[in-house]
Structure formats: C-alpha cells, structure tokens
C-alpha cells in the first residue's frame, strides 16, 4: 500500500479532491497488461485533482509528476535515467466506469487508451508523430526517430512477445515506425517505414525503404527459422567492394533463415528472383532449396536430381566455400551480361552442372583458388565474334568463342551469318585446378552444317594455352574450304597431299586438326592432321 493524502473542496459548484500519492509500476497492469516493472524502475510520486461532474459530463482524474528519481528502461531518446526529470501529465475519464486514459510524457510522447468493461479496447502511444486513431482491438505504438540501433530494442520486443502470448484482453499490439535511416548489416537504408505486429506464428515486420520492401517474421519458437519475404531488394553497386567489412563474419553463428526475393537488383540492374534456406552447422552454414530465376539461371527445376547446394565453412581460422548441383539456363547471354561480359554467346536452353570449391570466403573466389568441375550444355544459339579485351575473364571466354576461330582459320561454314555462328548444341566439361583449366572432355559445338571441338589446357596464371581444335564440315558442297586452308596455311600442304589418298572420306566429311600453343595474345596455330575429327578425353 502507498500513502494517500487528499483534500476535498468545491469549485464552481463542482465537487473536487486534491490528492498526493505514489503509483507503483505493477499497479498499471490494472489498465494495460504489460510487464511495466521491466520498463519503469521506481514508484512514481503524483499529484492530482479529482473532478466529480454531473451526469452529462464524465468524472475526471488529472495526475502529474516530474518523474524525478524514476528511470525508464527504454532506448534513447524515449528512455531516461532516474536523475533526469521529465513532466508526466495524465487524465483519466469515468462514465461512470473507467473509460479513457490520456496523457503525455515530455513534449513528444503522447498516450490515449480507451476501455470497455474495465479492459483495454484500443490504445495509442505516439512519439513525435501526428495523432491517429487506433482501430478497435488495437494497441498502436506510432513513433518517429531519425535513426536507431535495432539491437537495443530487442528487450522491448521480447516483452511484447511475452505480453501477447499471455494477454488476457482482446487486443493486438501494432508498432507503426518511421526512420530517416538505419544501418542494417553493412547497408545504410533510407526513408524506412515499418509496421510490427505480434501474430500467432511470431513477430511480423512489414516495411518499406529505399533499398527493400517486404516483411520479416520472427518466430516465437527458437527452433523455427526466421522468414524474410521481400518484394524488392536493391543493393548498391559497390556492395561487393565492402567485403573488408565482412571479415569478422562467422557462418557457424548464422541463424536459421528462409529467404525469398521477388526482385533483386544491384544498382538499377535487375538480376531476377531468388529464394533459399540457410541453416547453420557446426562447421559452417549450408544454403539450399534454391528456386527462382537469377540472371537467366533457373534454380531448383531438376526435381529428379540432387538439388544445388552451397556451403560456407569455417574452422575458426580459415574459410572455404563449395557449390554443387545442377542449374537450368534459358539464355546464357543473360548470365554473362549480368556478370559484365560483352555479348559472345546466347542460347535457347541449357544446363550447368557445378562442383566447385575454393579455400576462401564466398566472394573471394579467384582464378588462383578455384578447383573442381564445371559442365555446360547449351542448345540452339549463336556465337558472336568478339575481341579478347584486357580482363582475364574476357580473354578466357574469347578462347572458347568458336566464331572467333572460324574467322582466324578462314573456315567457310554456311552457319556463319554476318559475325555470328549458329549452333544446335554446345557441350563441354571444364576442370579447374588452382589456375589451370583442363577440358576433361572435348568442348563440342554441333552446327547445322558441321561441328567443331576443342581439348587441352588453359593456364589462367601465365595466360598460355596448349590445346587442339578440330573443325569438321561437309566438303562435297564446299570444296573451296580446303583450298582456303592450303592457301591460308602453307604448312598444311604436305598433310593435305597425303590425305588425298582418302578421297572417299573427303566426299563425306572433311576434318582438320589444329594445335594451339603459346600466350593468349599471340597463339601459334598449326595444322596437325586432316580427317582427324576425334579428340581424346583428358
């Protein structure tokens, strides 16, 4: 019990009572069921006036306090230490039962609660926001802050969770929040609006910002995964350049996440859609159950095969990454252009089979550390003549560009239209070994009127090649091709004379094998054999 002092008097024919008393935080549960003792530290001394009105007006109780000596365990700027004063004013209405509580704390924090049958019917707490009326059955917390640190509000959210799971009244808490900017992970998000609701499944956050729109659901049960569903996620163009700020990330400490993004952008460039699950393990984190269409890659479409999976491992000192599984492809040009590669190749359909690993964080993959196999199968597309460029990636792709080789070797394919070389199928298995690409199976292209294949090794470190290339096309209707070879490559003359003994094969198919040796910018090409349309597997 608390001391209570009262003086009864009449003012303008209205019965009134001046009072002084002390309010304990736990007594506030009579109005709103909430763990007030976790937020308010210390009993509140108040002074007030009780005005007993006639039947046409409600009876009111006006209370005020300096809040000196009372601490509010809330993050700044809402909270305050006990030595700081902040004026508290409240008005309680009785008609005749208790029906409304209206109040303010300082200049920015306002509250307005409505009651029916001694239970909260709807309520509002507003901080630096225009006043709005809450819906029936709603406890609305509306706040504006220039910025804040999300982590410091976690204790309050935990209190809301507990009060919602154990509440006796028929009301739902809703947080309507606005921020100028927030730091989330390494991103600086601007113009954020968010609505937070306590649902049966968990705490639901619906939000909009300059970088992302969508919702997040934090489950009540710890064993359930946090769910992130985004309509849009727009990352800054330099997001990968911030990798130094990710140096302390330990994938073993990740939480369980289910993530989906309907529209993923970097800068103004749309990458497509993506969804996946993240699950931590004792040795790292696994990313699986991929779906969506990302840069033309169709994820999760091969139901009869083991799905694609990415693993990020960490042993406390070093990191390693691994990706395995199939990925569907529509137009390979969408993937290459998304990676900044000029147009060299397109397709109508295809498939990539990945089995790659590197001893580094996921974004630290490089030509020096990547190992494993990469199979590519494409259908119905064209190669486009291109220059090698100065970037290592462009140089490598240029070496596998069969349209470039038809031009250099003066091959007269009827499939060449302008600068393009059309194909029916393109297939190959590339092995990566610390800077060396080995064509474990010949890289093959089948065209309507011929075929080409390539095998050998490509050194990504010193940019040299040691390979073979075979071109096969019908000569019965295109004999000038052989004349072009002899005229364009004199070294082929002796081999050609010997091969004339096989005239019947010339009537069917003509094949010629070339050796490719030397640095990428000055490859030495020489004829190896005519009618050699088969390359050995490595």
C-alpha positions as CSV (number, residue, x, y, z in Angstrom):
1,X,0.0,0.0,0.0
2,X,1.1,3.6,-0.8
3,X,0.5,6.7,1.3
4,X,-2.5,8.8,0.1
5,X,-3.2,12.4,1.1
6,X,-6.5,14.1,0.0
7,X,-8.2,17.5,0.4
8,X,-11.9,17.8,-0.6
9,X,-13.2,21.1,-1.8
10,X,-15.8,22.6,-4.2
11,X,-15.0,24.8,-7.2
12,X,-17.8,26.5,-9.2
13,X,-20.3,24.1,-7.8
14,X,-18.1,21.1,-8.8
15,X,-17.0,18.7,-6.2
16,X,-13.2,18.2,-6.3
17,X,-10.5,16.5,-4.4
18,X,-6.8,17.4,-4.5
19,X,-4.6,14.4,-3.8
20,X,-1.0,13.2,-3.4
21,X,0.1,9.6,-3.6
22,X,2.6,7.1,-5.1
23,X,1.9,4.8,-8.0
24,X,3.8,1.5,-8.2
25,X,4.6,0.3,-11.8
26,X,2.9,-3.1,-11.1
27,X,-0.4,-1.3,-10.4
28,X,-0.5,-0.2,-14.1
29,X,-1.4,-3.7,-15.0
30,X,-5.0,-2.9,-14.0
31,X,-5.1,-0.7,-17.0
32,X,-2.9,-2.4,-19.6
33,X,-1.5,-5.9,-19.1
34,X,2.2,-5.4,-19.7
35,X,5.4,-6.1,-17.7
36,X,5.7,-2.5,-16.5
37,X,8.2,-3.3,-13.8
38,X,10.7,-4.2,-16.5
39,X,10.4,-0.8,-18.1
40,X,9.7,1.6,-15.2
41,X,12.1,1.5,-12.3
42,X,10.9,3.2,-9.1
43,X,7.5,4.2,-7.8
44,X,6.0,7.4,-9.3
45,X,5.0,10.2,-6.9
46,X,2.0,12.0,-8.3
47,X,-0.3,14.9,-7.5
48,X,-3.8,15.2,-8.9
49,X,-7.3,16.7,-9.0
50,X,-10.4,14.5,-9.0
51,X,-13.4,16.4,-10.5
52,X,-16.8,14.8,-9.9
53,X,-19.1,16.1,-12.6
54,X,-22.8,15.7,-13.2
55,X,-24.5,13.0,-15.3
56,X,-23.9,15.0,-18.5
57,X,-20.0,15.0,-18.1
58,X,-17.6,12.3,-17.2
59,X,-15.8,12.4,-13.9
60,X,-12.1,13.1,-14.4
61,X,-8.9,12.5,-12.5
62,X,-5.9,14.6,-13.5
63,X,-2.5,13.4,-12.4
64,X,1.0,14.9,-12.9
65,X,4.6,14.1,-11.9
66,X,8.1,15.4,-12.5
67,X,9.3,11.7,-12.8
68,X,12.4,12.7,-10.8
69,X,14.0,9.6,-9.5
70,X,12.2,7.3,-11.9
71,X,14.2,5.5,-14.6
72,X,12.7,4.4,-18.0
73,X,14.5,1.3,-19.3
74,X,13.9,2.2,-23.0
75,X,16.5,3.2,-25.6
76,X,17.2,6.8,-26.3
77,X,15.6,9.2,-26.9
78,X,12.5,7.6,-25.3
79,X,14.1,6.3,-22.1
80,X,15.7,8.4,-19.4
81,X,17.9,7.9,-16.3
82,X,16.5,8.3,-12.8
83,X,18.3,11.6,-12.1
84,X,16.6,13.3,-15.1
85,X,13.2,14.9,-14.8
86,X,10.5,14.8,-17.5
87,X,7.0,16.1,-16.9
88,X,4.2,13.4,-16.8
89,X,0.6,14.5,-17.3
90,X,-2.4,12.1,-17.3
91,X,-6.2,12.4,-17.4
92,X,-8.5,9.6,-16.5
93,X,-12.2,9.6,-17.5
94,X,-15.1,7.7,-15.8
95,X,-18.6,7.5,-17.4
96,X,-19.3,6.2,-14.7
97,X,-16.9,3.2,-15.2
98,X,-13.3,3.9,-16.2
99,X,-13.4,4.6,-20.0
100,X,-10.3,6.5,-21.1
101,X,-6.7,7.4,-20.1
102,X,-5.0,10.2,-21.9
103,X,-1.5,11.5,-21.2
104,X,1.9,12.9,-22.2
105,X,5.5,12.4,-21.1
106,X,7.7,15.4,-22.1
107,X,6.9,17.2,-25.3
108,X,6.9,14.3,-27.8
109,X,5.4,11.2,-26.1
110,X,1.6,11.0,-26.1
111,X,-0.8,8.3,-25.0
112,X,-4.5,7.7,-25.4
113,X,-6.2,4.5,-24.1
114,X,-9.9,3.5,-24.4
115,X,-11.5,0.9,-22.1
116,X,-14.7,-1.2,-22.1
117,X,-15.8,-3.4,-19.2
118,X,-12.5,-2.5,-17.4
119,X,-10.4,-3.9,-20.3
120,X,-8.4,-2.2,-22.9
121,X,-10.5,-1.7,-26.0
122,X,-8.0,0.3,-28.1
123,X,-4.9,2.4,-27.3
124,X,-2.3,4.7,-28.8
125,X,1.3,5.6,-27.8
126,X,2.8,8.2,-30.1
127,X,6.3,9.6,-30.2
128,X,6.9,12.6,-32.5
129,X,4.1,11.5,-34.8
130,X,0.8,13.0,-35.9
131,X,-2.0,11.6,-33.8
132,X,-4.0,8.9,-35.4
133,X,-6.9,6.9,-34.1
134,X,-6.2,3.2,-33.5
135,X,-8.6,0.5,-34.7
136,X,-10.9,-1.3,-32.2
137,X,-8.9,-4.1,-30.5
138,X,-5.6,-2.5,-31.4
139,X,-2.8,-1.2,-29.2
140,X,-0.9,1.1,-31.6
141,X,2.6,2.4,-30.9
142,X,3.5,5.1,-33.5
143,X,7.0,6.6,-33.4
144,X,9.4,8.6,-35.5
145,X,13.1,8.5,-34.9
146,X,15.8,9.9,-37.1
147,X,17.8,6.7,-36.6
148,X,18.4,4.0,-34.0
149,X,20.2,0.7,-33.4
150,X,17.8,-2.1,-33.9
151,X,19.6,-4.4,-31.4
152,X,18.9,-2.1,-28.4
153,X,15.1,-2.6,-28.9
154,X,15.3,-6.4,-28.7
155,X,14.5,-6.4,-24.9
156,X,11.3,-4.4,-25.5
157,X,10.3,-6.8,-28.4
158,X,10.8,-9.7,-26.0
159,X,8.5,-8.1,-23.5
160,X,5.8,-7.5,-26.2
161,X,6.2,-11.2,-27.2
162,X,5.6,-12.3,-23.6
163,X,2.6,-10.0,-23.1
164,X,1.0,-11.1,-26.4
165,X,1.4,-14.8,-25.6
166,X,-0.1,-14.4,-22.1
167,X,-2.5,-11.4,-22.5
168,X,-6.0,-11.6,-21.1
169,X,-7.5,-8.7,-23.1
170,X,-8.8,-8.9,-26.6
171,X,-6.3,-6.5,-28.3
172,X,-3.3,-6.7,-30.6
173,X,-0.1,-4.7,-30.4
174,X,1.0,-2.8,-33.6
175,X,4.1,-0.7,-33.9
176,X,4.0,1.9,-36.7
177,X,7.6,3.2,-37.0
178,X,9.4,5.7,-39.2
179,X,13.1,6.3,-39.5
180,X,15.2,8.6,-41.7
181,X,17.9,6.0,-42.0
182,X,19.0,2.7,-40.4
183,X,22.2,0.7,-40.5
184,X,21.2,-2.9,-41.3
185,X,24.2,-5.3,-41.6
186,X,26.5,-3.2,-43.9
187,X,23.7,-1.4,-45.7
188,X,22.5,2.2,-45.0
189,X,18.7,2.1,-45.5
190,X,16.9,5.4,-46.0
191,X,13.2,6.5,-45.6
192,X,12.1,3.4,-43.6
193,X,8.5,2.8,-42.6
194,X,7.6,-0.4,-40.7
195,X,4.6,-2.0,-39.0
196,X,5.3,-4.6,-36.4
197,X,2.6,-7.0,-35.3
198,X,2.5,-9.9,-32.9
199,X,0.9,-12.8,-34.8
200,X,0.3,-16.4,-33.8
201,X,3.4,-17.5,-35.8
202,X,5.6,-14.8,-34.5
203,X,6.5,-11.1,-34.6
204,X,5.7,-9.8,-38.1
205,X,7.5,-6.7,-39.5
206,X,6.2,-5.2,-42.8
207,X,8.4,-2.5,-44.1
208,X,9.3,-0.2,-47.0
209,X,12.6,1.7,-47.7
210,X,14.8,2.9,-50.5
211,X,16.6,-0.5,-50.7
212,X,14.0,-3.1,-49.7
213,X,10.3,-3.7,-49.4
214,X,8.7,-6.7,-47.8
215,X,8.2,-8.5,-44.5
216,X,10.1,-10.4,-41.8
217,X,8.6,-12.9,-39.4
218,X,10.5,-13.6,-36.2
219,X,9.0,-16.9,-34.8
220,X,8.2,-17.3,-31.1
221,X,9.7,-20.8,-31.1
222,X,13.5,-20.7,-31.1
223,X,13.8,-23.9,-33.2
224,X,11.8,-22.3,-36.1
225,X,13.5,-20.3,-38.9
226,X,13.2,-16.6,-39.3
227,X,11.4,-15.8,-42.5
228,X,12.3,-12.9,-44.9
229,X,9.9,-12.3,-47.8
230,X,11.0,-9.3,-49.9
231,X,9.1,-7.8,-52.9
232,X,12.2,-5.9,-53.7
233,X,15.9,-5.8,-52.6
234,X,18.0,-3.2,-54.3
235,X,21.7,-3.4,-53.3
236,X,24.2,-0.6,-54.0
237,X,26.5,-1.2,-56.9
238,X,29.6,-1.2,-54.6
239,X,28.2,-3.7,-52.2
240,X,30.9,-6.3,-53.1
241,X,33.6,-3.7,-52.6
242,X,32.7,-3.6,-48.9
243,X,33.9,-7.1,-48.4
244,X,36.6,-5.9,-45.9
245,X,33.7,-5.0,-43.5
246,X,32.6,-8.7,-43.6
247,X,35.9,-10.0,-42.3
248,X,34.6,-10.9,-38.9
249,X,31.6,-13.0,-40.2
250,X,31.5,-16.5,-38.8
251,X,29.0,-18.6,-40.7
252,X,28.7,-21.0,-37.8
253,X,26.9,-18.2,-35.9
254,X,24.2,-17.6,-38.5
255,X,20.6,-18.1,-37.5
256,X,18.2,-20.2,-39.5
257,X,16.6,-18.2,-42.3
258,X,14.1,-18.8,-45.1
259,X,14.6,-16.0,-47.6
260,X,12.7,-15.1,-50.8
261,X,13.2,-12.0,-53.0
262,X,10.8,-11.3,-55.9
263,X,13.0,-8.7,-57.5
264,X,16.7,-8.5,-56.8
265,X,18.7,-5.5,-58.1
266,X,22.2,-4.2,-57.9
267,X,22.1,-0.6,-58.7
268,X,19.5,-0.2,-61.4
269,X,20.2,-3.6,-62.9
270,X,17.6,-6.3,-62.3
271,X,19.1,-9.8,-61.5
272,X,15.8,-11.6,-61.2
273,X,14.2,-13.5,-58.3
274,X,15.7,-15.8,-55.7
275,X,14.7,-17.9,-52.7
276,X,16.7,-20.2,-50.5
277,X,17.1,-21.6,-47.0
278,X,20.1,-21.0,-44.7
279,X,20.9,-23.5,-42.0
280,X,23.9,-23.2,-39.7
281,X,26.0,-26.3,-38.9
282,X,28.9,-27.0,-36.5
283,X,31.4,-26.4,-39.4
284,X,29.7,-23.6,-41.2
285,X,26.4,-22.8,-43.0
286,X,24.6,-24.5,-45.8
287,X,22.4,-22.7,-48.3
288,X,19.9,-24.9,-50.2
289,X,16.4,-25.3,-51.5
290,X,17.1,-22.7,-54.2
291,X,14.4,-21.5,-56.5
292,X,13.8,-18.5,-58.8
293,X,15.3,-17.1,-61.9
294,X,18.6,-15.3,-61.3
295,X,20.4,-13.8,-64.3
296,X,18.7,-16.3,-66.6
297,X,19.6,-19.3,-64.3
298,X,16.5,-21.4,-63.4
299,X,17.1,-22.7,-59.9
300,X,15.5,-25.8,-58.4
301,X,13.9,-27.1,-61.7
302,X,15.6,-30.5,-61.8
303,X,13.4,-32.4,-59.3
304,X,14.8,-35.8,-60.3
305,X,18.4,-34.8,-59.4
306,X,20.1,-33.8,-56.1
307,X,19.4,-30.1,-55.8
308,X,22.0,-27.4,-56.0
309,X,23.6,-26.5,-52.6
310,X,26.2,-24.0,-51.4
311,X,28.3,-24.5,-48.3
312,X,30.4,-21.8,-46.5
313,X,32.7,-23.5,-44.0
314,X,34.9,-22.1,-41.2
315,X,37.1,-23.8,-38.7
316,X,37.8,-20.8,-36.6
317,X,40.9,-19.8,-38.7
318,X,40.3,-20.3,-42.4
319,X,37.2,-20.2,-44.6
320,X,36.2,-22.4,-47.5
321,X,33.3,-22.4,-50.0
322,X,31.7,-25.1,-52.2
323,X,28.9,-25.2,-54.7
324,X,27.5,-28.4,-56.2
325,X,24.4,-29.3,-58.2
326,X,22.5,-28.5,-61.4
327,X,21.3,-25.1,-62.6
328,X,19.0,-24.6,-65.6
329,X,19.7,-21.9,-68.2
330,X,17.5,-20.2,-70.7
331,X,19.7,-17.6,-72.4
332,X,23.3,-17.9,-71.4
333,X,23.8,-14.2,-72.5
334,X,21.6,-13.1,-69.6
335,X,24.1,-14.7,-67.2
336,X,27.2,-13.4,-68.9
337,X,25.9,-9.9,-69.4
338,X,24.9,-9.8,-65.7
339,X,28.5,-10.6,-64.9
340,X,29.7,-7.8,-67.0
341,X,30.8,-9.9,-70.0
342,X,30.1,-8.4,-73.5
343,X,27.9,-10.4,-75.8
344,X,29.7,-13.5,-77.0
345,X,27.1,-16.3,-76.8
346,X,23.4,-16.9,-76.4
347,X,21.1,-19.9,-76.2
348,X,17.5,-21.0,-76.1
349,X,18.0,-23.5,-73.3
350,X,20.7,-25.3,-71.3
351,X,22.1,-26.7,-68.1
352,X,25.1,-26.1,-65.9
353,X,26.4,-28.8,-63.5
354,X,28.6,-27.3,-60.8
355,X,31.1,-29.0,-58.5
356,X,33.5,-26.2,-57.5
357,X,35.2,-25.3,-54.2
358,X,37.8,-22.7,-53.1
359,X,39.6,-22.1,-49.8
360,X,38.2,-18.6,-49.1
361,X,35.0,-16.7,-48.3
362,X,32.3,-17.0,-50.9
363,X,33.1,-13.6,-52.6
364,X,36.8,-14.3,-52.6
365,X,36.7,-16.8,-55.4
366,X,39.5,-16.2,-57.9
367,X,41.3,-17.9,-60.8
368,X,44.1,-18.9,-58.3
369,X,42.0,-20.7,-55.8
370,X,39.0,-22.3,-57.6
371,X,39.0,-26.1,-58.0
372,X,36.6,-28.7,-59.3
373,X,34.5,-29.3,-62.4
374,X,32.0,-27.2,-64.4
375,X,29.9,-28.8,-67.1
376,X,28.0,-26.7,-69.6
377,X,25.3,-27.9,-72.0
378,X,23.6,-25.3,-74.3
379,X,21.1,-25.6,-77.2
380,X,20.1,-23.5,-80.2
381,X,22.1,-20.3,-80.1
382,X,24.8,-18.3,-81.7
383,X,28.4,-17.3,-81.0
384,X,29.3,-13.7,-81.7
385,X,32.7,-12.6,-82.8
386,X,34.5,-10.6,-80.0
387,X,37.8,-9.2,-79.0
388,X,39.6,-10.7,-76.1
389,X,39.7,-7.5,-74.1
390,X,42.1,-6.9,-71.2
391,X,40.2,-8.6,-68.4
392,X,41.3,-12.2,-67.8
393,X,37.6,-13.4,-67.8
394,X,37.1,-11.9,-71.3
395,X,40.3,-13.4,-72.6
396,X,39.3,-16.9,-71.5
397,X,35.8,-16.6,-73.0
398,X,37.3,-15.4,-76.2
399,X,39.5,-18.5,-76.4
400,X,36.3,-20.7,-76.3
401,X,34.5,-18.5,-78.8
402,X,34.2,-20.6,-81.9
403,X,33.0,-17.7,-84.0
404,X,36.5,-16.1,-83.5
405,X,38.2,-19.4,-84.6
406,X,36.1,-19.6,-87.8
407,X,37.4,-16.1,-88.7
408,X,41.0,-16.8,-87.8
409,X,41.2,-20.2,-89.5
410,X,39.3,-18.9,-92.6
411,X,36.7,-21.7,-92.2
412,X,33.7,-21.3,-94.6
413,X,30.7,-22.5,-92.6
414,X,27.3,-21.9,-94.1
415,X,26.1,-21.4,-90.5
416,X,28.1,-18.1,-90.2
417,X,25.7,-15.2,-90.7
418,X,27.5,-11.9,-90.6
419,X,29.6,-12.1,-87.5
420,X,27.5,-14.8,-85.9
421,X,28.0,-18.6,-85.8
422,X,24.8,-20.5,-85.1
423,X,24.8,-23.9,-83.3
424,X,22.4,-26.7,-82.4
425,X,24.3,-27.9,-79.3
426,X,27.3,-26.9,-77.2
427,X,28.7,-29.3,-74.6
428,X,31.9,-29.5,-72.5
429,X,33.4,-30.4,-69.1
430,X,35.9,-27.9,-67.7
431,X,38.2,-28.9,-64.8
432,X,39.7,-26.1,-62.6
433,X,42.9,-26.8,-60.7
434,X,44.5,-23.7,-59.0
435,X,44.8,-21.6,-62.1
436,X,44.6,-24.3,-64.8
437,X,41.5,-25.1,-66.9
438,X,41.6,-28.6,-68.3
439,X,39.0,-29.6,-70.9
440,X,38.4,-33.1,-69.3
441,X,36.0,-33.8,-72.2
442,X,36.4,-32.0,-75.5
443,X,34.4,-28.8,-75.8
444,X,32.0,-29.6,-78.7
445,X,29.8,-27.5,-80.8
446,X,27.3,-29.1,-83.3
447,X,26.2,-26.8,-86.1
448,X,23.6,-27.5,-88.8
449,X,26.3,-28.0,-91.4
450,X,29.3,-29.0,-89.4
451,X,30.9,-29.3,-86.0
452,X,33.9,-28.2,-84.0
453,X,35.6,-29.4,-80.9
454,X,38.5,-28.3,-78.6
455,X,40.6,-30.1,-76.0
456,X,43.6,-29.2,-73.9
457,X,44.8,-26.9,-71.1
458,X,44.5,-23.2,-70.5
459,X,46.8,-21.6,-67.9
460,X,44.9,-18.7,-66.2
461,X,48.0,-17.6,-64.3
462,X,50.6,-17.1,-67.1
463,X,47.8,-16.9,-69.8
464,X,49.1,-19.6,-72.1
465,X,47.4,-22.4,-74.0
466,X,48.3,-25.9,-75.0
467,X,45.3,-27.3,-76.9
468,X,43.9,-28.9,-80.1
469,X,40.9,-27.8,-82.2
470,X,39.1,-29.9,-84.8
471,X,36.8,-28.5,-87.4
472,X,34.5,-30.8,-89.4
473,X,32.2,-29.7,-92.2
474,X,30.7,-31.1,-95.5
475,X,33.2,-30.7,-98.3
476,X,31.2,-32.2,-101.1
477,X,29.3,-29.0,-101.5
478,X,32.1,-26.7,-100.2
479,X,35.4,-27.8,-101.7
480,X,36.9,-24.3,-101.7
481,X,37.3,-24.6,-98.0
482,X,40.2,-27.0,-98.4
483,X,41.8,-24.6,-101.0
484,X,41.4,-21.9,-98.4
485,X,43.3,-24.0,-95.8
486,X,46.1,-24.7,-98.2
487,X,46.4,-21.1,-99.3
488,X,46.0,-19.6,-95.9
489,X,48.1,-22.1,-94.0
490,X,51.0,-23.3,-96.2
491,X,52.1,-25.8,-93.5
492,X,49.0,-27.8,-94.3
493,X,50.1,-28.6,-97.9
494,X,52.1,-31.7,-97.2
495,X,49.5,-33.1,-94.9
496,X,46.8,-32.4,-97.5
497,X,48.7,-34.2,-100.3
498,X,49.0,-37.3,-98.1
499,X,45.3,-37.2,-97.2
500,X,44.2,-37.1,-100.8
501,X,44.6,-40.9,-100.7
502,X,41.4,-40.9,-98.6
503,X,39.2,-39.2,-101.3
504,X,36.1,-41.2,-100.3
505,X,36.2,-39.6,-96.9
506,X,36.6,-36.2,-98.5
507,X,33.3,-36.8,-100.3
508,X,31.6,-37.3,-96.9
509,X,33.2,-35.1,-94.3
510,X,36.3,-33.1,-94.1
511,X,38.0,-32.6,-90.8
512,X,41.2,-30.8,-89.9
513,X,43.0,-30.7,-86.6
514,X,45.0,-27.7,-85.3
515,X,47.4,-27.4,-82.4
516,X,47.1,-24.2,-80.4
517,X,50.2,-23.2,-78.4
518,X,51.7,-20.1,-76.7
519,X,50.5,-17.0,-75.0
520,X,46.9,-16.0,-75.4
521,X,47.7,-12.7,-77.2
522,X,49.9,-14.5,-79.7
523,X,48.7,-18.1,-80.1
524,X,50.7,-20.2,-82.6
525,X,48.3,-22.2,-84.8
526,X,49.5,-25.1,-86.9
527,X,47.8,-27.8,-88.8
528,X,48.2,-31.2,-87.1
529,X,46.1,-33.7,-89.2
530,X,43.4,-33.8,-91.8
531,X,40.4,-36.1,-91.3
532,X,41.0,-36.2,-87.6
533,X,37.6,-35.4,-86.3
534,X,38.0,-37.0,-82.8
535,X,39.8,-35.5,-79.8
536,X,40.9,-37.6,-76.9
537,X,39.4,-37.2,-73.4
538,X,41.8,-35.8,-70.8
